[in-house]
Amino acid sequence: MPSTKESPDDSIALLIDADNAPAAKIEFIITELATHGVVNIRRAYGNWVKRGLSGWTKVLHEYAIEPVQLFDMVKGKNGTDMRLLIDAMDMLYTKEVQTFALISSDCDFTPLCTRIRADGKQVIGFGGKNTPAPFINACTRFLYLDDETESPEQKKERRPTGNQLKGNTKLMNTLRSAIDAAADDDGWAALDRVGAYISNQGPFDHRTYGFGKLSDLFLAIDSFEMDKSKSGNRTVYRVRRK
């Protein structure tokens, strides 16, 4: 199984489907990617003569994003998706890129994600709540850009209750299997190992459920116990099933 271990020095290719991504979220995207590596390649694809992309034209230079022009071939149809796909495949074979960041809500990129991951690379997706499940599931990690329009208070109000979380069978199976895989003889599992195991399973992100930290998600569910201790200046968390 390909390793999904990340390094702060990993090279990242940021590929933006400008027709299907909000320019207002670029700062959040760049900030998030900085925790995974260095964004060496930055490209946005679209027909830049369209007024609908004016938001992107205002931020291209500020974030050193290269615009790739695709004129409409026929009315309402351009080659944006195909050009992005071709460039991604070229990078897969000719560039030392460990992580591809795809900014789109278009499920047409699902086969691309699958192919990139087959070569042991990471795919981080960013899109809206309307993003189809196949594209989300094909990513190593997926973050919803809609959530970034909410204030901390709104996110807290939207956060599911402990009982609602317990009623999410897929979530609970994911958390339990991660603990079982990382647990010692007493059933305790280091939280960082649990998080790594979950990341290897699929595009899980605790922020999707309204929690800023994975530990907060576990604390909200009374099916788990949490233990914390100090190791130098670092707080070490452990979790186990009740």
TADAJO-V742772 format. One record per pair of residues at least 24 apart in sequence whose ideal C-beta (glycine too) atoms are under 6 Angstrom apart, sorted by the first residue. I is the first residue (numbers start at 0). J is the second residue. D is the distance in whole Angstrom. If there is no record, write none. Layout:
# TADAJO-V742772
i/j/d
I/J/D
I/J/D
This chain:
# TADAJO-V742772
i/j/d
1/119/3
3/199/5
5/35/5
9/36/3
9/97/4
9/98/5
10/37/6
10/39/5
10/95/6
10/96/5
10/97/6
11/36/5
11/38/5
11/98/5
11/100/6
12/40/4
12/90/5
12/96/5
12/99/5
13/38/5
13/41/5
13/100/5
14/42/6
14/83/5
14/101/6
15/43/4
15/102/4
16/103/4
17/43/5
17/45/4
17/52/5
17/55/5
18/45/5
18/79/6
19/103/5
19/104/5
19/105/5
20/102/4
20/103/6
22/54/4
22/55/4
22/58/5
24/144/5
24/147/6
25/58/5
25/62/6
27/147/5
28/125/6
32/100/6
35/98/6
36/98/6
42/67/5
44/79/5
44/82/6
44/83/5
45/79/6
46/70/6
46/71/6
46/77/5
80/107/5
84/111/5
87/111/6
104/129/6
104/130/4
106/131/4
106/133/5
106/134/4
109/133/5
109/134/5
109/137/5
112/137/4
112/138/6
113/137/5
135/202/6
138/202/5
140/202/5
140/204/6
141/202/4
142/204/6
154/209/5
157/209/6
158/209/3
161/219/5
161/220/5
161/221/6
164/220/5
165/220/6
178/240/6
186/239/4
187/237/5
187/239/5
188/238/6
189/237/6
190/236/4
190/238/6
